[in-house]
């Protein structure tokens, strides 16, 4: 998300990341890896459950596509730091409009399963143009 | 493992309270009220 910050912002979207852990972890993560992304914590994790974000079973987390995604991230220079929260929790990405309506929802099937943000931004721009 | 109720386009986004980096509670809706929001749930910080 940090790498795509400029194009996301140009498309009229604000960026927000919610993670598991304590506020100090969010502060460290945001300051070090995502200075342009606002970070919040949901320790319970009430919002993860409200948004329908599941835990993956251990076999799913170690599936070949999950391992390949990890290798791609490592190749791009991403490194796993000290983990906080729940390693079994899967990722999720949403676009919510100004009225609080979900316009896009993507549920990661494994640990590294994220939508292509360039494609997502282009899709959003198309939605705006058609509105 | 129970299946979660997943959201789909057109659904009302759930609101709730998170903590910001200073440990202060903030309502999620205060973010989308300022404009469309790209929201990512991370697996963890790290």
Backbone of each chain as nested JSON, in Angstrom:
{
  "chains": [
    {"id": "A", "residues": [
      {"number": 1, "name": "UNK", "atoms": {"N": [0.833, -1.201, 0.0], "CA": [0.0, 0.0, 0.0], "C": [0.872, 1.256, 0.0]}},
      {"number": 2, "name": "UNK", "atoms": {"N": [1.946, 1.206, 0.757], "CA": [2.851, 2.349, 0.795], "C": [3.448, 2.616, -0.588]}},
      {"number": 3, "name": "UNK", "atoms": {"N": [3.822, 1.549, -1.292], "CA": [4.437, 1.703, -2.609], "C": [3.476, 2.321, -3.614]}},
      {"number": 4, "name": "UNK", "atoms": {"N": [2.185, 2.153, -3.398], "CA": [1.173, 2.663, -4.327], "C": [0.487, 3.908, -3.777]}},
      {"number": 5, "name": "UNK", "atoms": {"N": [1.063, 4.501, -2.762], "CA": [0.388, 5.603, -2.072], "C": [0.001, 6.726, -3.023]}},
      {"number": 6, "name": "UNK", "atoms": {"N": [0.917, 7.124, -3.898], "CA": [0.655, 8.279, -4.769], "C": [-0.521, 8.005, -5.709]}},
      {"number": 7, "name": "UNK", "atoms": {"N": [-0.544, 6.823, -6.333], "CA": [-1.639, 6.556, -7.268], "C": [-2.966, 6.362, -6.537]}},
      {"number": 8, "name": "UNK", "atoms": {"N": [-2.906, 5.822, -5.339], "CA": [-4.128, 5.661, -4.544], "C": [-4.699, 7.038, -4.188]}},
      {"number": 9, "name": "UNK", "atoms": {"N": [-3.83, 7.916, -3.769], "CA": [-4.256, 9.26, -3.374], "C": [-4.782, 10.034, -4.58]}},
      {"number": 10, "name": "UNK", "atoms": {"N": [-4.106, 9.891, -5.704], "CA": [-4.541, 10.569, -6.929], "C": [-5.938, 10.101, -7.342]}},
      {"number": 11, "name": "UNK", "atoms": {"N": [-6.265, 8.855, -7.031], "CA": [-7.588, 8.318, -7.36], "C": [-8.648, 8.765, -6.363]}},
      {"number": 12, "name": "UNK", "atoms": {"N": [-8.268, 9.569, -5.399], "CA": [-9.239, 10.102, -4.454], "C": [-9.536, 9.197, -3.281]}},
      {"number": 13, "name": "UNK", "atoms": {"N": [-8.654, 8.237, -3.041], "CA": [-8.858, 7.32, -1.917], "C": [-7.918, 7.661, -0.771]}},
      {"number": 14, "name": "UNK", "atoms": {"N": [-8.424, 7.558, 0.426], "CA": [-7.568, 7.661, 1.602], "C": [-7.163, 6.24, 1.984]}},
      {"number": 15, "name": "UNK", "atoms": {"N": [-6.029, 6.103, 2.62], "CA": [-5.539, 4.764, 2.954], "C": [-5.514, 4.566, 4.465]}},
      {"number": 16, "name": "UNK", "atoms": {"N": [-5.961, 3.398, 4.856], "CA": [-5.994, 3.055, 6.273], "C": [-5.681, 1.573, 6.414]}},
      {"number": 17, "name": "UNK", "atoms": {"N": [-4.784, 1.257, 7.324], "CA": [-4.441, -0.141, 7.61], "C": [-4.796, -0.455, 9.054]}},
      {"number": 18, "name": "UNK", "atoms": {"N": [-5.469, -1.573, 9.238], "CA": [-5.781, -2.04, 10.587], "C": [-4.998, -3.323, 10.826]}},
      {"number": 19, "name": "UNK", "atoms": {"N": [-4.348, -3.401, 11.963], "CA": [-3.56, -4.578, 12.273], "C": [-3.841, -5.088, 13.669]}},
      {"number": 20, "name": "UNK", "atoms": {"N": [-3.361, -6.278, 13.92], "CA": [-3.458, -6.871, 15.249], "C": [-2.206, -6.499, 16.026]}},
      {"number": 21, "name": "UNK", "atoms": {"N": [-2.369, -6.148, 17.25], "CA": [-1.218, -5.766, 18.052], "C": [-1.544, -4.548, 18.894]}},
      {"number": 22, "name": "UNK", "atoms": {"N": [-0.534, -3.999, 19.489], "CA": [-0.707, -2.832, 20.348], "C": [-0.374, -1.568, 19.568]}},
      {"number": 23, "name": "UNK", "atoms": {"N": [-0.865, -0.41, 20.063], "CA": [-0.562, 0.852, 19.37], "C": [0.929, 1.055, 19.109]}},
      {"number": 24, "name": "UNK", "atoms": {"N": [1.786, 0.608, 19.999], "CA": [3.222, 0.789, 19.77], "C": [3.689, 0.007, 18.538]}},
      {"number": 25, "name": "UNK", "atoms": {"N": [3.056, -1.131, 18.279], "CA": [3.399, -1.905, 17.092], "C": [2.958, -1.168, 15.829]}},
      {"number": 26, "name": "UNK", "atoms": {"N": [1.766, -0.569, 15.885], "CA": [1.272, 0.2, 14.736], "C": [2.174, 1.41, 14.494]}},
      {"number": 27, "name": "UNK", "atoms": {"N": [2.6, 2.036, 15.549], "CA": [3.472, 3.216, 15.417], "C": [4.802, 2.82, 14.781]}},
      {"number": 28, "name": "UNK", "atoms": {"N": [5.346, 1.709, 15.22], "CA": [6.616, 1.236, 14.684], "C": [6.466, 0.843, 13.219]}},
      {"number": 29, "name": "UNK", "atoms": {"N": [5.404, 0.102, 12.919], "CA": [5.17, -0.361, 11.547], "C": [4.969, 0.824, 10.611]}},
      {"number": 30, "name": "UNK", "atoms": {"N": [4.093, 1.759, 11.026], "CA": [3.809, 2.913, 10.177], "C": [5.041, 3.771, 9.962]}},
      {"number": 31, "name": "UNK", "atoms": {"N": [5.77, 4.002, 11.025], "CA": [6.936, 4.857, 10.902], "C": [8.024, 4.243, 10.051]}},
      {"number": 32, "name": "UNK", "atoms": {"N": [8.154, 2.939, 10.143], "CA": [9.257, 2.256, 9.454], "C": [8.9, 1.852, 8.022]}},
      {"number": 33, "name": "UNK", "atoms": {"N": [7.696, 1.303, 7.848], "CA": [7.361, 0.691, 6.567], "C": [6.281, 1.423, 5.776]}},
      {"number": 34, "name": "UNK", "atoms": {"N": [5.45, 2.179, 6.461], "CA": [4.315, 2.786, 5.75], "C": [4.025, 4.177, 6.307]}},
      {"number": 35, "name": "UNK", "atoms": {"N": [4.949, 5.121, 6.124], "CA": [4.758, 6.447, 6.723], "C": [3.575, 7.226, 6.165]}},
      {"number": 36, "name": "UNK", "atoms": {"N": [3.08, 6.847, 4.981], "CA": [1.942, 7.562, 4.393], "C": [0.615, 6.844, 4.603]}},
      {"number": 37, "name": "UNK", "atoms": {"N": [0.644, 5.779, 5.37], "CA": [-0.571, 5.011, 5.622], "C": [-0.915, 5.124, 7.099]}},
      {"number": 38, "name": "UNK", "atoms": {"N": [-2.135, 5.55, 7.368], "CA": [-2.559, 5.622, 8.764], "C": [-2.79, 4.209, 9.291]}},
      {"number": 39, "name": "UNK", "atoms": {"N": [-2.279, 3.926, 10.469], "CA": [-2.375, 2.578, 11.029], "C": [-3.157, 2.598, 12.34]}},
      {"number": 40, "name": "UNK", "atoms": {"N": [-4.075, 1.654, 12.458], "CA": [-4.855, 1.481, 13.682], "C": [-4.715, 0.043, 14.159]}},
      {"number": 41, "name": "UNK", "atoms": {"N": [-5.037, -0.182, 15.418], "CA": [-4.993, -1.546, 15.944], "C": [-6.377, -1.997, 16.394]}},
      {"number": 42, "name": "UNK", "atoms": {"N": [-6.611, -3.269, 16.237], "CA": [-7.874, -3.892, 16.649], "C": [-7.493, -5.164, 17.391]}},
      {"number": 43, "name": "UNK", "atoms": {"N": [-7.225, -5.032, 18.663], "CA": [-6.659, -6.154, 19.411], "C": [-7.655, -7.27, 19.692]}},
      {"number": 44, "name": "UNK", "atoms": {"N": [-8.954, -6.966, 19.683], "CA": [-9.94, -7.933, 20.204], "C": [-9.979, -9.299, 19.479]}},
      {"number": 45, "name": "UNK", "atoms": {"N": [-10.15, -9.378, 18.166], "CA": [-10.231, -8.413, 17.08], "C": [-11.656, -8.243, 16.567]}},
      {"number": 46, "name": "UNK", "atoms": {"N": [-12.396, -7.339, 17.129], "CA": [-13.816, -7.167, 16.823], "C": [-14.071, -6.827, 15.359]}},
      {"number": 47, "name": "UNK", "atoms": {"N": [-13.283, -5.897, 14.83], "CA": [-13.543, -5.455, 13.461], "C": [-13.188, -6.525, 12.431]}},
      {"number": 48, "name": "UNK", "atoms": {"N": [-12.143, -7.282, 12.69], "CA": [-11.812, -8.387, 11.771], "C": [-13.03, -9.304, 11.628]}},
      {"number": 49, "name": "UNK", "atoms": {"N": [-13.641, -9.605, 12.76], "CA": [-14.778, -10.511, 12.722], "C": [-15.989, -9.847, 12.081]}},
      {"number": 50, "name": "UNK", "atoms": {"N": [-16.204, -8.548, 12.371], "CA": [-17.336, -7.833, 11.776], "C": [-17.201, -7.767, 10.254]}},
      {"number": 51, "name": "UNK", "atoms": {"N": [-15.978, -7.678, 9.767], "CA": [-15.744, -7.618, 8.32], "C": [-15.642, -9.019, 7.701]}},
      {"number": 52, "name": "UNK", "atoms": {"N": [-15.769, -10.041, 8.515], "CA": [-15.785, -11.397, 7.985], "C": [-14.419, -11.945, 7.62]}},
      {"number": 53, "name": "UNK", "atoms": {"N": [-13.387, -11.433, 8.241], "CA": [-12.028, -11.886, 7.932], "C": [-11.682, -13.073, 8.82]}},
      {"number": 54, "name": "UNK", "atoms": {"N": [-11.42, -14.183, 8.156], "CA": [-11.247, -15.446, 8.862], "C": [-9.791, -15.716, 9.22]}},
      {"number": 55, "name": "UNK", "atoms": {"N": [-9.65, -16.759, 9.983], "CA": [-8.319, -17.329, 10.204], "C": [-8.115, -18.431, 9.168]}},
      {"number": 56, "name": "UNK", "atoms": {"N": [-6.885, -18.573, 8.706], "CA": [-6.584, -19.663, 7.8], "C": [-6.057, -20.848, 8.6]}},
      {"number": 57, "name": "UNK", "atoms": {"N": [-6.341, -22.065, 8.128], "CA": [-5.738, -23.186, 8.84], "C": [-4.271, -23.315, 8.427]}},
      {"number": 58, "name": "UNK", "atoms": {"N": [-3.525, -24.034, 9.188], "CA": [-2.076, -24.081, 9.0], "C": [-1.711, -24.639, 7.63]}},
      {"number": 59, "name": "UNK", "atoms": {"N": [-2.504, -25.574, 7.111], "CA": [-2.215, -26.143, 5.793], "C": [-2.378, -25.081, 4.709]}},
      {"number": 60, "name": "UNK", "atoms": {"N": [-3.382, -24.204, 4.889], "CA": [-3.614, -23.145, 3.906], "C": [-2.475, -22.117, 3.949]}},
      {"number": 61, "name": "UNK", "atoms": {"N": [-1.978, -21.86, 5.14], "CA": [-0.907, -20.867, 5.271], "C": [0.395, -21.375, 4.654]}},
      {"number": 62, "name": "UNK", "atoms": {"N": [0.533, -22.698, 4.575], "CA": [1.757, -23.276, 4.028], "C": [1.569, -23.813, 2.606]}},
      {"number": 63, "name": "UNK", "atoms": {"N": [0.436, -23.473, 1.99], "CA": [0.156, -23.953, 0.634], "C": [1.161, -23.365, -0.352]}},
      {"number": 64, "name": "UNK", "atoms": {"N": [1.381, -24.064, -1.485], "CA": [2.373, -23.576, -2.456], "C": [2.151, -22.148, -2.904]}},
      {"number": 65, "name": "UNK", "atoms": {"N": [0.886, -21.729, -3.138], "CA": [0.66, -20.35, -3.583], "C": [0.996, -19.354, -2.486]}},
      {"number": 66, "name": "UNK", "atoms": {"N": [0.781, -19.741, -1.218], "CA": [1.15, -18.859, -0.11], "C": [2.67, -18.728, -0.009]}},
      {"number": 67, "name": "UNK", "atoms": {"N": [3.363, -19.854, -0.184], "CA": [4.824, -19.814, -0.123], "C": [5.391, -19.005, -1.29]}},
      {"number": 68, "name": "UNK", "atoms": {"N": [4.77, -19.14, -2.472], "CA": [5.225, -18.384, -3.644], "C": [5.033, -16.89, -3.412]}},
      {"number": 69, "name": "UNK", "atoms": {"N": [3.915, -16.506, -2.801], "CA": [3.668, -15.091, -2.52], "C": [4.724, -14.556, -1.554]}},
      {"number": 70, "name": "UNK", "atoms": {"N": [5.095, -15.359, -0.573], "CA": [6.146, -14.953, 0.355], "C": [7.481, -14.772, -0.346]}},
      {"number": 71, "name": "UNK", "atoms": {"N": [7.767, -15.677, -1.283], "CA": [9.018, -15.577, -2.034], "C": [9.027, -14.325, -2.895]}},
      {"number": 72, "name": "UNK", "atoms": {"N": [7.876, -14.006, -3.526], "CA": [7.793, -12.782, -4.347], "C": [8.035, -11.55, -3.486]}},
      {"number": 73, "name": "UNK", "atoms": {"N": [7.443, -11.536, -2.303], "CA": [7.618, -10.389, -1.411], "C": [9.076, -10.244, -0.998]}},
      {"number": 74, "name": "UNK", "atoms": {"N": [9.708, -11.379, -0.701], "CA": [11.125, -11.334, -0.31], "C": [11.983, -10.816, -1.449]}},
      {"number": 75, "name": "UNK", "atoms": {"N": [11.636, -11.236, -2.675], "CA": [12.386, -10.799, -3.852], "C": [12.254, -9.29, -4.048]}},
      {"number": 76, "name": "UNK", "atoms": {"N": [11.12, -8.736, -3.641], "CA": [10.891, -7.292, -3.758], "C": [11.495, -6.516, -2.589]}},
      {"number": 77, "name": "UNK", "atoms": {"N": [12.16, -7.234, -1.716], "CA": [12.845, -6.558, -0.623], "C": [12.095, -6.528, 0.688]}},
      {"number": 78, "name": "UNK", "atoms": {"N": [10.895, -7.129, 0.724], "CA": [10.132, -7.152, 1.966], "C": [10.69, -8.234, 2.881]}},
      {"number": 79, "name": "UNK", "atoms": {"N": [10.808, -7.919, 4.122], "CA": [11.303, -8.892, 5.094], "C": [10.315, -8.992, 6.249]}},
      {"number": 80, "name": "UNK", "atoms": {"N": [10.128, -10.195, 6.718], "CA": [9.273, -10.42, 7.871], "C": [9.963, -9.92, 9.125]}},
      {"number": 81, "name": "UNK", "atoms": {"N": [9.335, -8.983, 9.815], "CA": [9.882, -8.51, 11.074], "C": [9.315, -9.301, 12.23]}},
      {"number": 82, "name": "UNK", "atoms": {"N": [9.477, -8.766, 13.415], "CA": [8.9, -9.427, 14.586], "C": [7.388, -9.373, 14.455]}},
      {"number": 83, "name": "UNK", "atoms": {"N": [6.755, -10.512, 14.469], "CA": [5.323, -10.558, 14.238], "C": [4.545, -10.267, 15.512]}},
      {"number": 84, "name": "UNK", "atoms": {"N": [3.392, -9.625, 15.344], "CA": [2.491, -9.386, 16.45], "C": [1.145, -9.983, 16.074]}},
      {"number": 85, "name": "UNK", "atoms": {"N": [0.246, -10.071, 17.026], "CA": [-1.11, -10.463, 16.706], "C": [-1.258, -11.934, 16.432]}},
      {"number": 86, "name": "UNK", "atoms": {"N": [-1.996, -12.245, 15.379], "CA": [-2.414, -13.603, 15.103], "C": [-1.923, -14.004, 13.716]}},
      {"number": 87, "name": "UNK", "atoms": {"N": [-0.928, -14.873, 13.667], "CA": [-0.334, -15.252, 12.394], "C": [-1.296, -16.035, 11.503]}},
      {"number": 88, "name": "UNK", "atoms": {"N": [-2.362, -16.577, 12.094], "CA": [-3.314, -17.344, 11.291], "C": [-4.375, -16.463, 10.634]}},
      {"number": 89, "name": "UNK", "atoms": {"N": [-4.458, -15.191, 11.06], "CA": [-5.487, -14.313, 10.494], "C": [-5.143, -13.992, 9.046]}},
      {"number": 90, "name": "UNK", "atoms": {"N": [-6.116, -14.063, 8.197], "CA": [-5.913, -13.788, 6.776], "C": [-6.088, -12.295, 6.504]}},
      {"number": 91, "name": "UNK", "atoms": {"N": [-5.556, -11.812, 5.37], "CA": [-5.703, -10.389, 5.045], "C": [-7.038, -10.102, 4.35]}},
      {"number": 92, "name": "UNK", "atoms": {"N": [-7.392, -8.826, 4.309], "CA": [-8.596, -8.407, 3.589], "C": [-8.456, -6.965, 3.144]}},
      {"number": 93, "name": "UNK", "atoms": {"N": [-9.039, -6.632, 2.004], "CA": [-8.949, -5.275, 1.468], "C": [-10.336, -4.827, 1.008]}},
      {"number": 94, "name": "UNK", "atoms": {"N": [-10.679, -3.59, 1.329], "CA": [-12.01, -3.066, 1.035], "C": [-11.915, -1.631, 0.539]}},
      {"number": 95, "name": "UNK", "atoms": {"N": [-12.858, -1.232, -0.286], "CA": [-13.094, 0.187, -0.551], "C": [-14.468, 0.505, 0.022]}},
      {"number": 96, "name": "UNK", "atoms": {"N": [-14.496, 1.525, 0.854], "CA": [-15.743, 1.976, 1.479], "C": [-15.968, 3.409, 1.041]}},
      {"number": 97, "name": "UNK", "atoms": {"N": [-17.159, 3.688, 0.533], "CA": [-17.4, 5.044, 0.04], "C": [-17.746, 6.001, 1.196]}},
      {"number": 98, "name": "UNK", "atoms": {"N": [-17.954, 7.236, 0.86], "CA": [-18.173, 8.264, 1.874], "C": [-19.463, 8.11, 2.653]}},
      {"number": 99, "name": "UNK", "atoms": {"N": [-20.362, 7.222, 2.155], "CA": [-21.621, 6.947, 2.878], "C": [-21.518, 5.669, 3.704]}},
      {"number": 100, "name": "UNK", "atoms": {"N": [-20.351, 5.084, 3.738], "CA": [-20.164, 3.879, 4.543], "C": [-20.63, 2.61, 3.857]}},
      {"number": 101, "name": "UNK", "atoms": {"N": [-20.721, 2.642, 2.524], "CA": [-21.142, 1.458, 1.771], "C": [-19.907, 0.767, 1.184]}},
      {"number": 102, "name": "UNK", "atoms": {"N": [-19.877, -0.541, 1.33], "CA": [-18.77, -1.32, 0.771], "C": [-18.892, -1.292, -0.755]}},
      {"number": 103, "name": "UNK", "atoms": {"N": [-17.855, -0.841, -1.42], "CA": [-17.86, -0.807, -2.894], "C": [-16.997, -1.926, -3.474]}},
      {"number": 104, "name": "UNK", "atoms": {"N": [-16.074, -2.443, -2.671], "CA": [-15.162, -3.492, -3.131], "C": [-14.74, -4.301, -1.913]}},
      {"number": 105, "name": "UNK", "atoms": {"N": [-14.689, -5.598, -2.074], "CA": [-14.261, -6.462, -0.963], "C": [-13.387, -7.581, -1.509]}},
      {"number": 106, "name": "UNK", "atoms": {"N": [-12.25, -7.769, -0.913], "CA": [-11.334, -8.835, -1.323], "C": [-10.849, -9.563, -0.068]}},
      {"number": 107, "name": "UNK", "atoms": {"N": [-11.083, -10.855, -0.043], "CA": [-10.665, -11.673, 1.089], "C": [-9.482, -12.539, 0.672]}},
      {"number": 108, "name": "UNK", "atoms": {"N": [-8.362, -12.341, 1.323], "CA": [-7.18, -13.12, 1.008], "C": [-7.388, -14.589, 1.327]}},
      {"number": 109, "name": "UNK", "atoms": {"N": [-6.953, -15.437, 0.389], "CA": [-7.118, -16.882, 0.59], "C": [-5.919, -17.487, 1.324]}},
      {"number": 110, "name": "UNK", "atoms": {"N": [-4.83, -16.736, 1.355], "CA": [-3.653, -17.171, 2.109], "C": [-2.907, -15.928, 2.562]}},
      {"number": 111, "name": "UNK", "atoms": {"N": [-1.819, -16.142, 3.261], "CA": [-1.128, -15.047, 3.939], "C": [-0.724, -13.906, 3.014]}},
      {"number": 112, "name": "UNK", "atoms": {"N": [-0.256, -14.234, 1.812], "CA": [0.241, -13.186, 0.928], "C": [-0.733, -12.801, -0.165]}},
      {"number": 113, "name": "UNK", "atoms": {"N": [-1.982, -13.172, -0.022], "CA": [-2.965, -12.951, -1.087], "C": [-3.586, -11.563, -0.96]}},
      {"number": 114, "name": "UNK", "atoms": {"N": [-3.075, -10.632, -1.754], "CA": [-3.557, -9.251, -1.768], "C": [-3.984, -8.902, -3.184]}},
      {"number": 115, "name": "UNK", "atoms": {"N": [-4.943, -7.996, -3.336], "CA": [-5.292, -7.567, -4.689], "C": [-4.163, -6.744, -5.301]}},
      {"number": 116, "name": "UNK", "atoms": {"N": [-4.105, -6.747, -6.632], "CA": [-3.155, -5.884, -7.332], "C": [-3.663, -4.445, -7.182]}},
      {"number": 117, "name": "UNK", "atoms": {"N": [-2.907, -3.612, -6.502], "CA": [-3.407, -2.275, -6.169], "C": [-3.498, -1.367, -7.393]}},
      {"number": 118, "name": "UNK", "atoms": {"N": [-2.641, -1.568, -8.373], "CA": [-2.75, -0.764, -9.597], "C": [-4.059, -1.099, -10.316]}},
      {"number": 119, "name": "UNK", "atoms": {"N": [-4.362, -2.384, -10.424], "CA": [-5.626, -2.786, -11.049], "C": [-6.811, -2.278, -10.242]}},
      {"number": 120, "name": "UNK", "atoms": {"N": [-6.69, -2.338, -8.918], "CA": [-7.782, -1.88, -8.056], "C": [-8.013, -0.377, -8.225]}},
      {"number": 121, "name": "UNK", "atoms": {"N": [-6.951, 0.389, -8.269], "CA": [-7.077, 1.839, -8.441], "C": [-7.705, 2.148, -9.805]}},
      {"number": 122, "name": "UNK", "atoms": {"N": [-7.273, 1.438, -10.84], "CA": [-7.853, 1.662, -12.165], "C": [-9.339, 1.302, -12.189]}},
      {"number": 123, "name": "UNK", "atoms": {"N": [-9.683, 0.224, -11.506], "CA": [-11.094, -0.153, -11.411], "C": [-11.885, 0.954, -10.711]}},
      {"number": 124, "name": "UNK", "atoms": {"N": [-11.336, 1.491, -9.641], "CA": [-12.021, 2.543, -8.888], "C": [-12.193, 3.791, -9.752]}},
      {"number": 125, "name": "UNK", "atoms": {"N": [-11.17, 4.129, -10.503], "CA": [-11.268, 5.291, -11.386], "C": [-12.37, 5.081, -12.426]}},
      {"number": 126, "name": "UNK", "atoms": {"N": [-12.504, 3.855, -12.922], "CA": [-13.572, 3.533, -13.858], "C": [-14.952, 3.67, -13.226]}},
      {"number": 127, "name": "UNK", "atoms": {"N": [-15.045, 3.246, -11.967], "CA": [-16.31, 3.377, -11.237], "C": [-16.692, 4.844, -11.076]}},
      {"number": 128, "name": "UNK", "atoms": {"N": [-15.696, 5.643, -10.754], "CA": [-15.952, 7.079, -10.564], "C": [-16.375, 7.727, -11.879]}},
      {"number": 129, "name": "UNK", "atoms": {"N": [-15.722, 7.325, -12.958], "CA": [-16.031, 7.923, -14.259], "C": [-17.443, 7.546, -14.703]}},
      {"number": 130, "name": "UNK", "atoms": {"N": [-17.87, 6.336, -14.335], "CA": [-19.187, 5.864, -14.765], "C": [-20.318, 6.43, -13.909]}},
      {"number": 131, "name": "UNK", "atoms": {"N": [-19.968, 6.938, -12.743], "CA": [-21.003, 7.417, -11.808], "C": [-21.6, 8.745, -12.28]}}
    ]},
    {"id": "B", "residues": [
      {"number": 1, "name": "UNK", "atoms": {"N": [-13.931, -24.905, 12.039], "CA": [-13.802, -23.459, 12.127], "C": [-15.035, -22.803, 11.497]}},
      {"number": 2, "name": "UNK", "atoms": {"N": [-15.714, -21.94, 12.234], "CA": [-16.926, -21.309, 11.723], "C": [-16.603, -20.35, 10.592]}},
      {"number": 3, "name": "UNK", "atoms": {"N": [-17.475, -20.353, 9.586], "CA": [-17.307, -19.442, 8.46], "C": [-17.758, -18.046, 8.867]}},
      {"number": 4, "name": "UNK", "atoms": {"N": [-16.976, -17.049, 8.515], "CA": [-17.335, -15.677, 8.832], "C": [-18.355, -15.179, 7.816]}},
      {"number": 5, "name": "UNK", "atoms": {"N": [-19.137, -14.192, 8.227], "CA": [-20.065, -13.554, 7.312], "C": [-19.31, -12.526, 6.498]}},
      {"number": 6, "name": "UNK", "atoms": {"N": [-19.075, -12.838, 5.245], "CA": [-18.278, -11.948, 4.409], "C": [-19.146, -10.836, 3.826]}},
      {"number": 7, "name": "UNK", "atoms": {"N": [-18.506, -9.7, 3.623], "CA": [-19.191, -8.542, 3.065], "C": [-19.103, -8.577, 1.54]}},
      {"number": 8, "name": "UNK", "atoms": {"N": [-20.046, -7.94, 0.91], "CA": [-20.076, -7.829, -0.547], "C": [-20.39, -6.391, -0.921]}},
      {"number": 9, "name": "UNK", "atoms": {"N": [-20.037, -5.994, -2.148], "CA": [-20.37, -4.634, -2.576], "C": [-21.851, -4.333, -2.379]}},
      {"number": 10, "name": "UNK", "atoms": {"N": [-22.136, -3.155, -1.824], "CA": [-23.511, -2.76, -1.532], "C": [-23.873, -2.914, -0.073]}},
      {"number": 11, "name": "UNK", "atoms": {"N": [-23.119, -3.708, 0.66], "CA": [-23.368, -3.87, 2.089], "C": [-22.95, -2.615, 2.853]}},
      {"number": 12, "name": "UNK", "atoms": {"N": [-23.602, -2.39, 3.963], "CA": [-23.175, -1.32, 4.865], "C": [-21.935, -1.793, 5.62]}},
      {"number": 13, "name": "UNK", "atoms": {"N": [-20.915, -0.971, 5.629], "CA": [-19.674, -1.351, 6.319], "C": [-19.886, -1.332, 7.833]}},
      {"number": 14, "name": "UNK", "atoms": {"N": [-19.405, -2.344, 8.514], "CA": [-19.512, -2.34, 9.978], "C": [-18.664, -1.213, 10.569]}},
      {"number": 15, "name": "UNK", "atoms": {"N": [-19.19, -0.593, 11.585], "CA": [-18.406, 0.441, 12.27], "C": [-17.897, -0.146, 13.582]}},
      {"number": 16, "name": "UNK", "atoms": {"N": [-16.888, 0.463, 14.129], "CA": [-16.344, 0.003, 15.39], "C": [-15.196, 0.89, 15.813]}},
      {"number": 17, "name": "UNK", "atoms": {"N": [-14.666, 0.598, 16.962], "CA": [-13.609, 1.427, 17.53], "C": [-12.272, 0.691, 17.462]}},
      {"number": 18, "name": "UNK", "atoms": {"N": [-11.263, 1.408, 16.992], "CA": [-9.88, 0.921, 17.001], "C": [-9.051, 1.898, 17.832]}},
      {"number": 19, "name": "UNK", "atoms": {"N": [-7.808, 1.534, 18.03], "CA": [-6.884, 2.449, 18.703], "C": [-5.906, 3.002, 17.679]}},
      {"number": 20, "name": "UNK", "atoms": {"N": [-5.626, 4.297, 17.793], "CA": [-4.609, 4.861, 16.903], "C": [-3.215, 4.63, 17.501]}},
      {"number": 21, "name": "UNK", "atoms": {"N": [-2.2, 5.145, 16.842], "CA": [-0.829, 4.862, 17.281], "C": [-0.51, 5.478, 18.643]}},
      {"number": 22, "name": "UNK", "atoms": {"N": [-1.362, 6.408, 19.076], "CA": [-1.175, 6.997, 20.407], "C": [-2.015, 6.286, 21.465]}},
      {"number": 23, "name": "UNK", "atoms": {"N": [-2.722, 5.239, 21.047], "CA": [-3.547, 4.488, 21.988], "C": [-4.905, 5.102, 22.231]}},
      {"number": 24, "name": "UNK", "atoms": {"N": [-5.285, 6.067, 21.414], "CA": [-6.58, 6.728, 21.583], "C": [-7.641, 6.037, 20.721]}},
      {"number": 25, "name": "UNK", "atoms": {"N": [-8.846, 5.88, 21.276], "CA": [-9.899, 5.218, 20.496], "C": [-10.414, 6.108, 19.366]}},
      {"number": 26, "name": "UNK", "atoms": {"N": [-10.609, 5.506, 18.208], "CA": [-11.169, 6.228, 17.062], "C": [-12.2, 5.335, 16.379]}},
      {"number": 27, "name": "UNK", "atoms": {"N": [-13.289, 5.94, 15.95], "CA": [-14.315, 5.189, 15.232], "C": [-13.941, 5.08, 13.763]}},
      {"number": 28, "name": "UNK", "atoms": {"N": [-14.109, 3.9, 13.237], "CA": [-13.753, 3.674, 11.837], "C": [-14.531, 4.605, 10.902]}},
      {"number": 29, "name": "UNK", "atoms": {"N": [-15.781, 4.866, 11.232], "CA": [-16.626, 5.685, 10.35], "C": [-16.081, 7.103, 10.194]}},
      {"number": 30, "name": "UNK", "atoms": {"N": [-15.308, 7.571, 11.151], "CA": [-14.769, 8.935, 11.024], "C": [-13.797, 9.029, 9.849]}},
      {"number": 31, "name": "UNK", "atoms": {"N": [-13.282, 7.884, 9.407], "CA": [-12.365, 7.899, 8.266], "C": [-13.125, 7.965, 6.951]}},
      {"number": 32, "name": "UNK", "atoms": {"N": [-14.157, 7.117, 6.789], "CA": [-14.857, 7.151, 5.496], "C": [-15.752, 8.383, 5.394]}},
      {"number": 33, "name": "UNK", "atoms": {"N": [-16.118, 8.989, 6.504], "CA": [-16.912, 10.221, 6.42], "C": [-16.126, 11.353, 5.759]}},
      {"number": 34, "name": "UNK", "atoms": {"N": [-14.819, 11.223, 5.739], "CA": [-13.982, 12.248, 5.089], "C": [-13.812, 11.962, 3.6]}},
      {"number": 35, "name": "UNK", "atoms": {"N": [-14.266, 10.803, 3.143], "CA": [-14.149, 10.459, 1.725], "C": [-13.888, 8.986, 1.565]}},
      {"number": 36, "name": "UNK", "atoms": {"N": [-13.936, 8.502, 0.324], "CA": [-13.745, 7.072, 0.068], "C": [-12.422, 6.561, 0.655]}},
      {"number": 37, "name": "UNK", "atoms": {"N": [-12.518, 5.349, 1.17], "CA": [-11.418, 4.804, 1.959], "C": [-10.954, 3.471, 1.389]}},
      {"number": 38, "name": "UNK", "atoms": {"N": [-9.661, 3.335, 1.208], "CA": [-9.063, 2.035, 0.903], "C": [-8.578, 1.461, 2.229]}},
      {"number": 39, "name": "UNK", "atoms": {"N": [-9.25, 0.426, 2.658], "CA": [-9.012, -0.141, 3.986], "C": [-8.407, -1.53, 3.851]}},
      {"number": 40, "name": "UNK", "atoms": {"N": [-7.282, -1.725, 4.477], "CA": [-6.637, -3.036, 4.469], "C": [-6.527, -3.579, 5.882]}},
      {"number": 41, "name": "UNK", "atoms": {"N": [-6.929, -4.806, 6.031], "CA": [-6.705, -5.508, 7.293], "C": [-5.437, -6.332, 7.126]}},
      {"number": 42, "name": "UNK", "atoms": {"N": [-4.45, -6.013, 7.93], "CA": [-3.182, -6.725, 7.891], "C": [-3.274, -7.984, 8.733]}},
      {"number": 43, "name": "UNK", "atoms": {"N": [-2.46, -8.945, 8.423], "CA": [-2.397, -10.15, 9.259], "C": [-1.752, -9.817, 10.596]}},
      {"number": 44, "name": "UNK", "atoms": {"N": [-0.804, -8.926, 10.56], "CA": [-0.071, -8.576, 11.772], "C": [0.782, -7.356, 11.459]}},
      {"number": 45, "name": "UNK", "atoms": {"N": [1.28, -6.717, 12.466], "CA": [2.291, -5.692, 12.269], "C": [3.647, -6.369, 12.383]}},
      {"number": 46, "name": "UNK", "atoms": {"N": [4.459, -6.244, 11.395], "CA": [5.788, -6.84, 11.481], "C": [6.29, -7.24, 10.117]}}
    ]}
  ]
}
